[in-house]
Amino acid sequence: MSKTTGNKASDNTPIITDVSFKDALSERYLAYALSTIMARSLPDVRDGLKPVHRRLLYAMLQLKLDPKSGFKKCARVVGDVIGKYHPHGDTAVYDTLVRLAQSFAVRYPLVEGQGNFGSIDGDNAAAMRYTEARLTEVSLALLDGIEQDTVDFRPTYDGEDSEPLVLPSNFPNLLANGSEGIAVGMATSIPPHNVGELCDALIYLIQHPNASIEKLLSFVKGPDFPTGGIIVEPHENIVEAYETGRGSFRVRARWKKEELSHGLYQIIIQEIPYQIQKSRLIEKIAELFRNKKLPYLGNIRDESTEEMRIVLEPKSRQIDAEMLMESLFRVTDLETRFNMNMNVLTAQSVPVVMDLRDVLRAFLAHRDEVVIRRTKFRLEKIAHRLEVLGGLLIAYLNLDAVIKLIRNEDEPKPKMMKKWNLTDVQAEAILNMRLRSLRKLDEIEIKIENDKLKSEQKDLKETLKSEDKRWKVIGGEIKETKKMFGESTVLGKRRTQFGDAPTAGVISIEAFVEKEPITILCSKMGWIRALKGHVVDVGDAKYKEGDEERFTLFAQTTDKLLLFATDGRFYTIPCDKIPRGKGQGDPVRLFIELDNEQDIVDLMIYKPEEKFLVASTLGKGFIVDSEEVVASTKNGKQILNLGDKARALLARRVEGDTVAVIGDNRKLLVFPLSEIPEMRRGQGVSLQKYKDGSLADAKIFKKAEGLSWKSGERVRTEPDVTPWFSHRGTSGRLPPTGFPRSNSFE
């Protein structure tokens, strides 16, 4: 139990309350989680910003750092942010400022930097005392109207100032610049998009509120990354991602083939995928080249200036450029996947995964609220000004009487109010008039201003009452945004294009792994290694103390090793990844995510068009194609589903027409292979019936050749299996005389 001290009683003795440690921990962790979600990691769907970004832009606005003014030191900006609004470390705030100024990190930069703000190579920015910054036009669009009561404010952390809860956001920033963040139990990852396309989709959505996502995607083609590249994701996958709010996009570098003399050529990488550092990319390619993992590549060098230019030379001019690039796409970050998870905070600060239409609707709803509040604010200002102008017009009509009253009275204000039925505001305005304002020309100007304001007031009231008029206003503002930042501008031109990934002539692993014969050794304790060549005699191979040989396989470095484990999963290990040498190797768990409680059932080399019989200790199994068991991740692929206390027992190649199974109750059953179904995944069917017991072993053989088994060093064969032949799922009978007591065929 945990004890907490509350307020003190009247006799100054502390009040102690017993609280469960579990409850106290849960309460505090929940508070931490909510704080992380709402104040740090997830963006607001309305302006696409997190608190640190919002505070930074607002602080720069207060410092009058608009695009037409001069720059100020970043240290000054960071100081204001952490001193007034964001009480956190200066490094975190400066890193945020730097990123908002990097054109390769943000599609539409919100900060204009002067000085060293880092590079796509991964170089850090200069210290904040050396760099300067100011807002961009995009930032001004986000902040536009903030002084017109368009958004709510709250006190800052120390209560001395106030800060906006959200920005008016006359710019679809969430989708335009994207966002990334990791919270407690949830995360967000939104790619940047093209503003011109977003504006077109918003205008269409205003006119057709129930537009389908498929239709909206005719405007919003997909992500538009600041570093360009080519998206090679199928259209149906893109549609599904935007319909669910979750998905991924396959992005490739943009390249071209540059012809040289004498039939030679070189490849120029012009754009790389988003969030990939150029220097690390080149280091990775160079490392693979040194390790002979890129046999088609002859040389690589970086000739980049302000424009990217990575030069790749083929090993010979006979090598096809497409094949060379496919080999690089397969093993380097020249091809990456950008994961999308549109998890955002709603206007009510609730985290929700939204689809494309929901996000656009939320932005439009926010703009509608901003227009309403801005209109009400303007109407209040107009009402106040009309009140003042009404008083001034009365003063002009009674100018001599007003002057006389002011000259003769010690307190003229109440007398004026009573005599001409003026309000306090009107009387004050008359008393504050300058003598030069008494010209006839000024009277005419006041009448003109009065008429204009009344006309504007009438229009604004109609706008406030009419939803259609408000949407016309919002649509007009969106069109202006497109005009400022759309396709017709240098900033708004689409950078990321779309293409098709090659489907014909798919390059096999042999294209970039040198083919060599190897002998794979795996011990009982799960240590794996490879010897060069096909070594027939491995008797002198050394193992760790207490360990011994279990599996010996002949393979090629281009092969795939299939591992079947007791958890019913198949795992795949590329043979070229297995450590070489005469040492003891590495634990197989370094290559796959295999639990410590699980063990290896069998190892085999993958061969296309093969089939396996997989079975569990419960005596259930089925046949599966080898293509179905190849796993693409370290987590493997679940093939055999297991019940409580059951374990995967065996995986046998299908080489015959008959199956023999034996249980640990020493009952043998033989039945046709055709009685076992082919499946992709599941528990399978019952192979043998047990009263008390489980499956011990199984074998597939040709009935005409008889059933064979090992007995010591000898191999014995039972040519006639008729006495044990029956249907799948029956009990069987005792095996032939001389069958091993281990109940195993091997």
ZAMARGU-4260 file (C-alpha; in steps of 0.2 Angstrom, whole numbers, plus 5000, padded with zeros to 4 digits):
<rodrens>
0) 5000/5000/5000 | 5005/5018/4997 | 5002/5032/5009 | 4998/5049/5002 | 4998/5065/5013
5) 4983/5077/5010 | 4979/5093/5018 | 4982/5096/5036 | 4968/5095/5049 | 4965/5110/5061
10) 4977/5103/5074 | 4991/5103/5060 | 4991/5084/5060 | 4993/5078/5042 | 4979/5068/5034
15) 4985/5051/5028 | 4975/5041/5016 | 4979/5023/5011 | 4980/5021/4992 | 4983/5005/4983
20) 5000/5005/4974 | 4992/4998/4958 | 4979/5012/4958 | 4991/5026/4961 | 5003/5019/4948
25) 4988/5017/4935 | 4982/5035/4939 | 4999/5043/4937 | 5003/5033/4921 | 4987/5037/4913
30) 4990/5056/4917 | 5007/5054/4909 | 5000/5045/4894 | 4986/5058/4891 | 4999/5072/4893
35) 5010/5064/4880 | 4996/5061/4867 | 4988/5078/4869 | 5003/5090/4872 | 5018/5082/4863
40) 5015/5068/4850 | 4998/5070/4840 | 4994/5085/4829 | 4978/5094/4830 | 4967/5090/4814
45) 4962/5108/4812 | 4979/5116/4810 | 4990/5101/4809 | 5002/5107/4823 | 5008/5101/4840
50) 5009/5113/4854 | 5028/5116/4852 | 5025/5121/4833 | 5010/5132/4838 | 5019/5141/4852
55) 5035/5144/4841 | 5025/5152/4827 | 5015/5162/4839 | 5030/5168/4848 | 5038/5173/4831
60) 5022/5183/4826 | 5023/5192/4843 | 5041/5197/4838 | 5035/5204/4822 | 5045/5192/4811
65) 5034/5192/4796 | 5042/5189/4779 | 5044/5208/4775 | 5053/5212/4791 | 5071/5208/4795
70) 5078/5192/4803 | 5081/5189/4821 | 5093/5178/4830 | 5086/5160/4833 | 5093/5162/4851
75) 5081/5176/4853 | 5066/5167/4846 | 5070/5151/4857 | 5072/5162/4872 | 5055/5169/4870
80) 5047/5152/4867 | 5054/5144/4882 | 5052/5159/4893 | 5034/5163/4889 | 5025/5148/4882
85) 5035/5132/4881 | 5045/5128/4897 | 5056/5114/4890 | 5074/5113/4884 | 5081/5125/4872
90) 5088/5111/4861 | 5071/5103/4858 | 5064/5120/4853 | 5078/5124/4842 | 5078/5107/4834
95) 5059/5110/4830 | 5063/5128/4823 | 5077/5120/4812 | 5066/5107/4805 | 5052/5119/4800
100) 5065/5128/4790 | 5073/5113/4781 | 5066/5112/4763 | 5071/5094/4762 | 5061/5090/4778
105) 5046/5100/4777 | 5036/5102/4760 | 5030/5120/4764 | 5043/5127/4776 | 5035/5137/4790
110) 5051/5146/4795 | 5063/5155/4783 | 5081/5152/4789 | 5097/5162/4787 | 5113/5153/4790
115) 5117/5135/4791 | 5102/5125/4794 | 5109/5108/4791 | 5108/5097/4775 | 5101/5082/4767
120) 5117/5073/4771 | 5113/5073/4789 | 5124/5088/4794 | 5118/5097/4810 | 5113/5115/4810
125) 5124/5129/4817 | 5121/5134/4835 | 5106/5145/4838 | 5117/5160/4841 | 5124/5160/4823
130) 5107/5157/4814 | 5093/5169/4811 | 5075/5166/4806 | 5058/5174/4801 | 5041/5167/4796
135) 5036/5162/4779 | 5020/5166/4769 | 5014/5149/4774 | 5015/5153/4792 | 5006/5169/4790
140) 4992/5160/4781 | 4991/5149/4797 | 4991/5164/4808 | 4979/5174/4797 | 4965/5182/4808
145) 4972/5177/4825 | 4970/5194/4831 | 4951/5194/4826 | 4945/5182/4840 | 4944/5168/4828
150) 4951/5155/4840 | 4951/5153/4859 | 4966/5157/4870 | 4972/5150/4887 | 4984/5156/4900
155) 5002/5151/4898 | 5010/5140/4910 | 5014/5154/4922 | 4998/5163/4920 | 5007/5179/4914
160) 5002/5178/4896 | 4990/5169/4884 | 4992/5157/4870 | 4981/5151/4856 | 4973/5133/4858
165) 4973/5132/4839 | 4978/5143/4824 | 4965/5150/4812 | 4974/5140/4799 | 4969/5147/4782
170) 4980/5133/4775 | 4977/5114/4775 | 4993/5111/4785 | 4990/5094/4792 | 4990/5086/4775
175) 5001/5098/4766 | 5016/5096/4778 | 5011/5080/4786 | 5016/5075/4804 | 5025/5061/4814
180) 5024/5057/4832 | 5025/5043/4845 | 5014/5043/4860 | 5010/5030/4873 | 5001/5016/4865
185) 4998/5025/4848 | 5007/5035/4835 | 5004/5046/4820 | 5013/5046/4803 | 5005/5057/4790
190) 5014/5061/4773 | 5015/5078/4765 | 5003/5082/4751 | 5002/5095/4737 | 4992/5110/4742
195) 4985/5114/4725 | 4978/5096/4724 | 4971/5098/4742 | 4963/5115/4738 | 4954/5106/4723
200) 4948/5092/4734 | 4942/5105/4747 | 4932/5115/4734 | 4924/5099/4727 | 4920/5093/4745
205) 4911/5110/4748 | 4900/5107/4733 | 4898/5088/4736 | 4899/5085/4755 | 4896/5066/4753
210) 4909/5064/4740 | 4918/5047/4739 | 4936/5045/4744 | 4939/5037/4726 | 4932/5054/4719
215) 4943/5064/4731 | 4958/5054/4726 | 4955/5061/4708 | 4961/5077/4715 | 4973/5072/4729
220) 4984/5060/4719 | 4994/5054/4734 | 5009/5060/4745 | 5020/5074/4738 | 5037/5072/4747
225) 5049/5087/4748 | 5063/5077/4741 | 5053/5070/4726 | 5055/5052/4721 | 5043/5041/4713
230) 5028/5032/4721 | 5026/5014/4714 | 5012/5008/4724 | 4997/5001/4715 | 4982/5013/4714
235) 4970/5001/4724 | 4982/5001/4738 | 4983/5020/4739 | 4964/5020/4739 | 4963/5008/4753
240) 4975/5018/4763 | 4965/5034/4762 | 4949/5024/4765 | 4955/5017/4781 | 4968/5030/4787
245) 4981/5017/4787 | 4993/5010/4774 | 5010/5012/4766 | 5018/5019/4750 | 5032/5012/4741
250) 5044/5026/4736 | 5059/5024/4724 | 5073/5036/4720 | 5072/5045/4703 | 5086/5041/4691
255) 5091/5043/4673 | 5103/5034/4661 | 5117/5045/4655 | 5125/5039/4639 | 5144/5040/4637
260) 5156/5037/4623 | 5161/5020/4616 | 5144/5012/4622 | 5147/5016/4640 | 5134/5023/4652
265) 5132/5029/4670 | 5116/5031/4681 | 5112/5047/4689 | 5102/5047/4705 | 5092/5064/4705
270) 5081/5062/4720 | 5080/5050/4734 | 5066/5044/4745 | 5059/5056/4759 | 5069/5056/4776
275) 5084/5046/4769 | 5101/5054/4773 | 5111/5055/4757 | 5128/5052/4766 | 5121/5036/4775
280) 5113/5030/4759 | 5130/5031/4749 | 5139/5023/4764 | 5127/5008/4764 | 5129/5006/4745
285) 5148/5007/4747 | 5148/4994/4761 | 5137/4982/4750 | 5149/4985/4736 | 5164/4980/4746
290) 5155/4965/4753 | 5152/4959/4735 | 5133/4960/4737 | 5131/4971/4722 | 5140/4961/4708
295) 5133/4973/4694 | 5139/4989/4702 | 5157/4995/4696 | 5159/5011/4706 | 5149/5025/4715
300) 5153/5043/4718 | 5144/5059/4724 | 5144/5074/4713 | 5130/5083/4721 | 5131/5102/4723
305) 5114/5111/4726 | 5107/5098/4715 | 5108/5080/4719 | 5119/5069/4708 | 5124/5052/4714
310) 5134/5043/4700 | 5133/5024/4698 | 5144/5015/4686 | 5140/4998/4680 | 5153/4984/4681
315) 5152/4982/4662 | 5142/4990/4648 | 5133/4974/4644 | 5124/4975/4661 | 5106/4982/4659
320) 5103/4998/4668 | 5086/4992/4674 | 5093/4976/4681 | 5107/4986/4690 | 5094/4998/4698
325) 5082/4983/4703 | 5097/4975/4712 | 5100/4992/4722 | 5081/4995/4725 | 5081/4977/4733
330) 5094/4980/4746 | 5096/4999/4749 | 5086/5014/4754 | 5085/5019/4736 | 5068/5011/4739
335) 5058/5013/4755 | 5041/5012/4762 | 5032/5027/4770 | 5019/5021/4783 | 5003/5031/4784
340) 4993/5032/4800 | 4982/5047/4801 | 4980/5047/4820 | 4975/5065/4825 | 4967/5075/4839
345) 4949/5081/4835 | 4943/5098/4840 | 4937/5089/4856 | 4955/5083/4859 | 4951/5065/4856
350) 4963/5054/4847 | 4955/5046/4831 | 4961/5038/4815 | 4953/5047/4801 | 4951/5044/4783
355) 4955/5057/4769 | 4937/5063/4769 | 4936/5065/4788 | 4952/5075/4788 | 4946/5087/4775
360) 4929/5089/4783 | 4937/5093/4800 | 4947/5107/4791 | 4932/5114/4783 | 4922/5114/4799
365) 4936/5123/4807 | 4937/5136/4793 | 4918/5138/4795 | 4920/5142/4814 | 4934/5154/4810
370) 4923/5163/4797 | 4909/5164/4810 | 4920/5171/4824 | 4929/5183/4812 | 4912/5190/4806
375) 4905/5192/4823 | 4922/5201/4828 | 4920/5213/4813 | 4902/5216/4816 | 4907/5222/4834
380) 4920/5233/4827 | 4908/5240/4814 | 4895/5243/4827 | 4907/5252/4838 | 4913/5263/4824
385) 4895/5267/4818 | 4891/5273/4836 | 4906/5284/4835 | 4902/5291/4818 | 4884/5294/4823
390) 4891/5305/4837 | 4903/5314/4826 | 4889/5318/4813 | 4878/5325/4828 | 4893/5336/4832
395) 4895/5342/4815 | 4876/5347/4814 | 4877/5356/4830 | 4895/5362/4829 | 4894/5379/4836
400) 4883/5373/4851 | 4895/5359/4854 | 4910/5372/4855 | 4901/5384/4866 | 4896/5370/4878
405) 4914/5364/4879 | 4921/5381/4882 | 4908/5386/4895 | 4906/5370/4905 | 4919/5362/4917
410) 4911/5345/4915 | 4904/5346/4897 | 4902/5327/4894 | 4886/5324/4904 | 4878/5340/4898
415) 4882/5334/4880 | 4875/5317/4883 | 4859/5324/4890 | 4856/5338/4877 | 4859/5327/4861
420) 4855/5310/4868 | 4873/5304/4866 | 4881/5288/4872 | 4896/5288/4883 | 4907/5282/4868
425) 4900/5296/4857 | 4903/5309/4869 | 4920/5304/4872 | 4924/5303/4853 | 4917/5321/4851
430) 4928/5327/4866 | 4944/5319/4858 | 4941/5327/4841 | 4955/5337/4834 | 4952/5355/4828
435) 4958/5351/4811 | 4945/5338/4810 | 4931/5351/4809 | 4934/5354/4791 | 4919/5352/4779
440) 4929/5339/4770 | 4931/5328/4785 | 4912/5329/4788 | 4909/5322/4770 | 4922/5308/4773
445) 4913/5303/4789 | 4896/5302/4780 | 4905/5291/4766 | 4913/5280/4779 | 4896/5278/4788
450) 4887/5272/4772 | 4901/5260/4768 | 4901/5252/4785 | 4882/5250/4785 | 4883/5242/4769
455) 4897/5230/4775 | 4887/5227/4791 | 4872/5221/4781 | 4883/5209/4770 | 4891/5202/4786
460) 4874/5199/4794 | 4868/5190/4779 | 4884/5180/4778 | 4882/5175/4797 | 4864/5169/4794
465) 4867/5160/4777 | 4877/5144/4777 | 4879/5145/4758 | 4887/5162/4759 | 4899/5157/4772
470) 4904/5142/4761 | 4906/5154/4746 | 4918/5164/4757 | 4928/5149/4762 | 4929/5143/4744
475) 4935/5160/4739 | 4949/5159/4752 | 4954/5142/4747 | 4955/5147/4729 | 4967/5161/4735
480) 4977/5149/4744 | 4979/5138/4729 | 4984/5154/4719 | 4997/5158/4732 | 5004/5140/4734
485) 4997/5130/4720 | 5004/5121/4705 | 5008/5138/4696 | 5021/5143/4709 | 5038/5136/4711
490) 5035/5130/4729 | 5018/5122/4724 | 5023/5112/4709 | 5022/5093/4712 | 5038/5085/4716
495) 5034/5066/4719 | 5028/5057/4703 | 5019/5041/4701 | 5026/5025/4692 | 5023/5007/4690
500) 5035/4994/4699 | 5043/4982/4686 | 5033/4966/4686 | 5041/4957/4671 | 5058/4950/4673
505) 5059/4950/4691 | 5077/4949/4697 | 5081/4935/4708 | 5093/4935/4723 | 5106/4928/4711
510) 5107/4945/4703 | 5116/4953/4718 | 5122/4938/4728 | 5137/4928/4722 | 5133/4910/4721
515) 5144/4898/4731 | 5142/4881/4738 | 5141/4880/4757 | 5138/4867/4770 | 5126/4872/4784
520) 5129/4865/4801 | 5116/4868/4815 | 5118/4861/4833 | 5106/4854/4845 | 5107/4870/4855
525) 5103/4881/4840 | 5120/4887/4835 | 5121/4889/4816 | 5136/4892/4804 | 5141/4888/4786
530) 5157/4880/4779 | 5164/4884/4762 | 5160/4871/4749 | 5150/4854/4751 | 5160/4846/4765
535) 5155/4827/4766 | 5165/4823/4782 | 5160/4836/4795 | 5166/4824/4809 | 5180/4836/4815
540) 5168/4851/4817 | 5169/4858/4834 | 5154/4863/4845 | 5152/4872/4862 | 5153/4861/4877
545) 5138/4851/4880 | 5132/4854/4862 | 5133/4842/4847 | 5128/4841/4828 | 5110/4840/4824
550) 5107/4846/4806 | 5119/4846/4791 | 5113/4853/4774 | 5121/4856/4757 | 5116/4873/4750
555) 5121/4888/4739 | 5123/4905/4745 | 5108/4910/4735 | 5096/4898/4743 | 5084/4901/4757
560) 5084/4891/4773 | 5067/4886/4780 | 5066/4883/4799 | 5051/4875/4806 | 5049/4878/4825
565) 5038/4870/4839 | 5027/4885/4839 | 5020/4880/4821 | 5029/4894/4812 | 5040/4893/4797
570) 5055/4905/4797 | 5066/4910/4782 | 5085/4914/4783 | 5094/4919/4767 | 5109/4907/4766
575) 5121/4921/4762 | 5117/4928/4780 | 5123/4913/4789 | 5140/4916/4797 | 5155/4908/4789
580) 5171/4901/4796 | 5177/4887/4807 | 5170/4895/4823 | 5155/4889/4833 | 5144/4901/4823
585) 5129/4912/4830 | 5113/4907/4839 | 5099/4905/4826 | 5089/4917/4837 | 5100/4931/4831
590) 5092/4929/4813 | 5074/4926/4818 | 5062/4931/4832 | 5060/4913/4840 | 5055/4913/4858
595) 5067/4905/4871 | 5053/4892/4875 | 5052/4886/4857 | 5064/4874/4848 | 5069/4869/4831
600) 5058/4855/4823 | 5067/4854/4806 | 5078/4863/4794 | 5077/4862/4775 | 5082/4871/4759
605) 5068/4880/4750 | 5064/4872/4733 | 5049/4879/4723 | 5034/4867/4720 | 5038/4856/4734
610) 5025/4851/4747 | 5027/4847/4766 | 5017/4837/4778 | 5016/4847/4795 | 5009/4839/4810
615) 5007/4843/4829 | 5009/4831/4844 | 4990/4831/4844 | 4991/4820/4829 | 4983/4833/4818
620) 4991/4839/4801 | 4989/4844/4783 | 4999/4847/4767 | 5006/4864/4763 | 5015/4871/4747
625) 5033/4877/4750 | 5028/4894/4742 | 5016/4896/4757 | 5029/4894/4771 | 5042/4907/4765
630) 5042/4921/4777 | 5047/4939/4773 | 5050/4945/4791 | 5060/4939/4806 | 5043/4935/4815
635) 5041/4920/4803 | 5024/4914/4796 | 5011/4905/4807 | 5007/4889/4797 | 5001/4876/4809
640) 4989/4882/4822 | 4991/4874/4839 | 4979/4870/4854 | 4983/4871/4872 | 4999/4861/4877
645) 5002/4856/4859 | 5018/4858/4850 | 5023/4856/4831 | 5031/4839/4829 | 5037/4837/4811
650) 5038/4843/4793 | 5041/4830/4780 | 5043/4832/4762 | 5030/4824/4752 | 5039/4811/4741
655) 5027/4796/4739 | 5009/4791/4739 | 5006/4783/4757 | 5008/4790/4774 | 5013/4780/4790
660) 5010/4787/4807 | 5015/4780/4824 | 5009/4786/4841 | 5019/4786/4857 | 5006/4772/4862
665) 5015/4761/4849 | 5001/4760/4837 | 5006/4760/4818 | 4993/4766/4805 | 4996/4767/4786
670) 4984/4776/4774 | 4984/4785/4757 | 4992/4802/4756 | 4976/4808/4746 | 4966/4807/4762
675) 4976/4822/4769 | 4970/4839/4763 | 4981/4853/4756 | 4979/4869/4766 | 4988/4886/4768
680) 4986/4887/4787 | 4976/4879/4801 | 4976/4864/4813 | 4974/4851/4800 | 4964/4835/4801
685) 4966/4820/4813 | 4980/4808/4807 | 4978/4795/4820 | 4966/4792/4834 | 4973/4791/4852
690) 4964/4786/4868 | 4979/4792/4879 | 4994/4797/4869 | 5001/4808/4855 | 5009/4807/4838
695) 5027/4801/4839 | 5032/4801/4821 | 5026/4801/4803 | 5034/4796/4786 | 5028/4797/4768
700) 5034/4783/4756 | 5029/4774/4740 | 5018/4759/4744 | 5025/4748/4731 | 5042/4750/4738
705) 5037/4745/4756 | 5039/4754/4773 | 5057/4756/4779 | 5064/4762/4795 | 5081/4762/4804
710) 5086/4749/4816 | 5103/4754/4823 | 5115/4755/4808 | 5103/4744/4797 | 5088/4749/4787
715) 5074/4737/4788 | 5059/4736/4776 | 5042/4729/4778 | 5036/4725/4760 | 5018/4722/4764
720) 5009/4735/4774 | 4992/4728/4772 | 4989/4723/4790 | 4991/4741/4795 | 4983/4749/4780
725) 4966/4758/4784 | 4958/4775/4784 | 4965/4791/4791 | 4960/4795/4809 | 4959/4776/4815
730) 4969/4769/4829 | 4981/4757/4820 | 4989/4742/4827 | 5006/4736/4834 | 5021/4739/4822
735) 5030/4724/4814 | 5043/4715/4824 | 5059/4724/4826 | 5052/4741/4825 | 5062/4753/4836
740) 5056/4756/4854 | 5059/4775/4851 | 5044/4774/4839 | 5053/4783/4826 | 5056/4779/4807
745) 5073/4788/4807
</rodrens>
